[in-house]
Amino acid sequence: MMKIKVIAPSACVDQDQILFAQQQMQELDVDIELSNNIFATHRYLAGSVATRIDDLKDACLDPSVDAIWCGRGGTGSAQLLPHLDTWLLDKPLIGYSDSTVLLNYIAMHGGQAVHAPVFQEVASKNLNEFMPISKDAQEVLALLHPMLGEMPQQYIVNPYNTIAEQATEIKGVVLGGNLATLCSVQGTPWALQLKQDSILLLEDVGEPFYRLERLLVQLLQSIDTIKLKAIVMGDFYQCPQKNVPHDLMDIFAEHCDSLGIPLFQADWFGHGESNRPFCIGGHATLKGQQLLISKNNK
């Protein structure tokens, strides 16, 4: 039986949703264990930095645990970065949104990171009437399966700018996640770095267009864009346009065009209803409208 430990490295979790998701997952014969401080609170955070680090480290070092699932995003993961070490690379970490900084840290150091719904969402979003958990959560379990997880996952993307339309094949390591969270650590020792050809998958929630443009410019100015082979924009959920005459894809395309970066659009990951899992640090191939992402094995 697969054993998954649920932790809260960021904001306070919803206790009812966590317990309900635990019950639904265990109906599928998955052993779900909650960390000691999963329901701790400190302001809007899930406990102090010390308690959150203790839970994360304990889960990583527990030989009986197969994977670690973040209970919620929100804010706070970046506070843990100075306290991380190689123990974080011992097993897959699952999450998104605020967990973006942890996922990319793991990927840049050769570990396994899965961008996917947080645990408290697995029984409340994108549900299948025949299963007690969401279709996205089912796909997470498949990715974690020793045999099924070896198969490259297929996703649909739509070329948006002329550069993307003319590209025959693009290869690179997958990085990215929540745009605002990524930018919050640029300029620090834990900033996103492109050390090899890379494809960035980006999403966000609640940010107006002018802030998203500011964030994109900051990100592009702080990384080696020579190694940036493509950007895939996911769901920018409930991001208000606020009377801006251009849509968001056009704004992003303007900056990508000037740097010669292929830009693609997707609707299957982000804060909306669908948030299909994919491996941060996985090796990807973009060809036409197909994106293949393989698992990053240590």
C-alpha positions in Angstrom: 0.0 0.0 0.0 1.3 3.5 -0.9 1.8 5.7 2.1 1.6 9.5 1.7 2.3 12.1 4.4 0.3 15.3 4.3 2.1 18.4 5.5 1.3 22.2 5.7 4.4 24.2 4.6 2.5 27.4 3.8 -0.8 28.8 5.0 -3.3 27.4 7.5 -5.3 24.4 6.1 -9.0 23.8 6.1 -9.3 21.0 8.7 -12.7 19.7 7.4 -11.4 19.5 3.8 -8.2 17.7 4.9 -10.0 15.1 6.9 -12.6 14.5 4.2 -9.8 14.1 1.6 -8.0 11.7 3.9 -11.2 9.6 4.2 -11.8 9.6 0.5 -8.2 8.6 -0.4 -8.1 5.8 2.2 -11.2 4.3 0.5 -8.8 3.8 -2.5 -6.4 1.8 -0.3 -3.9 4.7 0.0 -2.5 5.2 3.5 -2.8 8.9 4.3 -0.9 10.1 7.4 -1.2 13.7 8.6 1.9 15.4 10.0 2.0 16.3 13.7 1.5 20.0 13.1 -0.9 19.8 10.1 -3.5 21.9 11.9 -1.2 24.4 13.6 -1.7 28.1 13.2 0.5 31.1 13.5 -1.1 34.3 12.1 -2.2 33.1 8.6 0.5 30.5 8.5 0.3 26.8 9.4 2.5 27.1 12.4 5.9 28.7 13.0 8.8 28.2 10.6 10.3 25.7 13.1 7.2 23.5 13.2 6.7 23.6 9.5 10.3 22.6 8.8 10.1 19.8 11.5 7.0 18.3 9.7 8.6 18.5 6.3 11.9 17.1 7.4 10.3 14.3 9.4 8.2 13.3 6.4 11.3 13.3 4.1 13.3 11.1 6.5 10.6 8.7 7.4 11.5 5.5 5.5 7.8 4.3 5.5 6.6 7.4 3.6 6.5 7.1 -0.2 5.5 10.7 -1.1 4.7 14.0 0.6 1.6 16.0 -0.3 1.3 19.7 0.6 -2.1 20.4 2.3 -2.5 23.9 1.0 -0.7 26.8 -0.8 -1.4 30.4 0.2 1.9 31.9 1.6 4.9 30.9 3.6 6.9 28.3 1.8 9.7 30.7 0.9 10.4 31.1 4.7 11.5 27.5 4.7 14.1 27.8 2.0 17.1 28.8 4.2 16.5 25.6 6.3 16.4 23.1 3.5 19.0 20.4 2.8 19.5 17.3 0.8 16.9 15.4 2.9 14.3 17.3 0.8 15.3 15.2 -2.2 14.5 11.8 -0.7 11.0 11.4 -2.1 8.4 13.2 -4.3 6.8 16.4 -3.1 3.3 17.2 -4.4 1.8 20.7 -4.5 1.5 24.0 -6.4 0.8 27.7 -5.9 2.9 28.8 -2.9 4.7 25.4 -3.0 6.2 26.5 -6.4 9.4 27.6 -4.6 9.8 24.2 -3.0 9.1 22.3 -6.2 11.7 24.3 -8.2 14.3 24.0 -5.5 13.8 20.2 -5.6 13.9 20.1 -9.4 17.1 22.2 -9.6 18.8 19.8 -7.2 17.8 16.7 -9.0 14.8 15.5 -6.9 11.2 14.6 -7.8 8.5 17.3 -7.7 4.9 17.1 -8.9 2.9 20.2 -9.7 -0.6 19.2 -8.8 -3.6 20.0 -6.7 -2.9 20.5 -3.0 -4.3 17.8 -0.7 -7.3 19.7 0.6 -8.6 20.1 -3.1 -8.5 16.4 -4.0 -12.0 15.7 -2.9 -13.6 19.1 -3.8 -12.4 20.0 -7.3 -12.7 18.3 -10.8 -14.6 15.4 -9.3 -15.5 12.2 -11.2 -18.9 10.8 -10.2 -17.5 7.3 -10.2 -14.5 8.1 -7.9 -14.2 9.6 -4.4 -11.3 11.9 -5.5 -10.8 14.2 -8.4 -9.5 13.1 -11.8 -6.4 15.2 -11.2 -5.7 13.4 -7.9 -6.2 10.1 -9.7 -3.5 11.1 -12.1 -1.2 12.0 -9.3 -1.5 8.5 -7.9 -0.7 7.1 -11.4 2.4 9.3 -11.6 3.6 8.0 -8.3 3.1 4.4 -9.3 6.5 2.8 -10.0 5.5 1.4 -13.4 2.9 3.9 -14.6 5.0 6.8 -13.6 7.7 5.8 -16.0 5.5 6.6 -19.0 5.7 10.2 -20.5 2.5 12.1 -19.8 0.7 13.8 -22.7 -0.8 17.3 -22.7 -2.3 19.6 -25.2 -0.9 23.1 -25.8 -1.8 25.7 -28.4 1.0 27.7 -30.2 0.2 31.3 -29.7 3.0 33.4 -31.3 4.5 33.0 -34.8 7.7 31.7 -33.2 5.8 28.8 -31.6 3.8 28.1 -34.8 7.1 27.8 -36.8 8.9 25.6 -34.2 9.3 22.0 -35.3 10.4 20.5 -32.0 11.4 22.0 -28.7 13.1 20.1 -25.8 13.9 21.2 -22.3 13.6 20.6 -18.6 10.2 21.7 -17.1 10.3 24.4 -14.5 7.9 27.0 -13.3 4.5 27.2 -11.6 3.0 30.2 -9.9 4.5 33.3 -11.5 4.1 35.7 -8.4 5.6 33.1 -6.1 8.6 32.5 -8.4 9.3 36.2 -8.7 9.1 36.5 -4.9 12.5 34.7 -4.6 14.3 36.1 -7.6 17.4 37.9 -6.4 17.8 35.5 -3.5 20.1 32.5 -3.2 17.1 30.3 -4.0 16.1 32.0 -7.2 15.0 30.1 -10.2 18.0 29.4 -12.4 18.0 27.9 -15.9 21.1 25.8 -16.0 20.1 23.9 -19.1 17.6 24.2 -21.9 14.2 24.8 -20.1 10.5 25.1 -20.7 8.6 27.3 -18.3 5.0 26.5 -17.4 3.4 29.5 -15.7 0.1 30.2 -14.0 -1.4 32.6 -11.4 -4.5 33.7 -9.6 -6.1 37.0 -8.7 -3.4 39.2 -10.1 -4.4 42.1 -12.4 -2.9 42.3 -15.9 -0.5 45.1 -15.1 1.0 43.2 -12.2 1.4 40.1 -14.3 3.2 42.0 -16.9 5.5 43.5 -14.2 6.1 40.0 -12.9 6.9 38.5 -16.3 9.4 41.3 -17.0 11.1 40.7 -13.7 11.3 37.0 -14.3 12.7 37.4 -17.8 15.2 40.0 -16.7 16.5 37.7 -13.9 17.1 34.4 -15.8 19.2 33.3 -18.7 16.7 33.6 -21.5 19.1 32.0 -23.9 18.3 28.7 -22.2 14.5 29.5 -22.1 13.2 27.5 -25.1 9.5 28.1 -24.5 6.8 29.4 -22.2 3.5 27.7 -21.7 0.8 29.8 -20.1 -1.7 27.9 -18.0 -4.8 29.1 -16.3 -4.5 32.7 -15.0 -7.6 32.3 -12.8 -9.7 35.3 -11.9 -7.0 37.7 -13.0 -8.9 41.0 -13.7 -8.2 42.8 -16.9 -9.2 46.2 -15.4 -9.9 48.0 -18.7 -6.6 47.0 -20.3 -7.2 47.0 -24.1 -5.1 43.8 -24.7 -5.7 40.3 -23.5 -3.1 38.6 -21.3 -1.7 36.4 -24.1 -1.1 39.4 -26.3 0.8 41.1 -23.4 3.0 38.0 -22.8 3.5 37.5 -26.6 4.8 41.1 -26.9 7.7 40.3 -24.5 8.3 36.8 -25.8 8.4 38.0 -29.4 11.1 40.6 -28.6 13.3 37.8 -27.1 12.5 35.1 -29.7 10.7 32.8 -27.2 8.0 30.5 -28.4 4.7 31.1 -26.5 2.0 28.4 -26.0 -1.3 28.4 -24.2 -2.9 25.7 -22.1 -6.1 25.4 -20.0 -5.3 22.2 -17.9 -3.2 23.6 -15.1 -3.5 26.4 -12.6 -6.0 27.5 -9.9 -9.1 26.8 -12.0 -11.2 23.6 -12.0 -8.6 21.5 -13.8 -5.1 21.2 -12.5 -3.5 18.2 -14.2 -0.3 17.0 -12.5 3.1 17.3 -14.3 6.7 16.7 -13.1 8.7 19.8 -12.4 12.2 18.8 -13.4 10.9 16.4 -15.9 12.2 16.3 -19.5 9.8 17.7 -22.0 9.3 17.7 -25.8 7.0 20.2 -27.5 5.9 19.3 -31.0 2.9 21.0 -32.6 0.1 20.9 -30.1 1.6 18.0 -28.1 3.6 18.4 -24.9 5.2 15.2 -23.5 6.7 15.3 -20.0 8.6 12.5 -18.5 9.4 11.8 -14.9 12.6 13.2 -13.5 14.3 10.1 -11.9 17.1 10.6 -9.4 
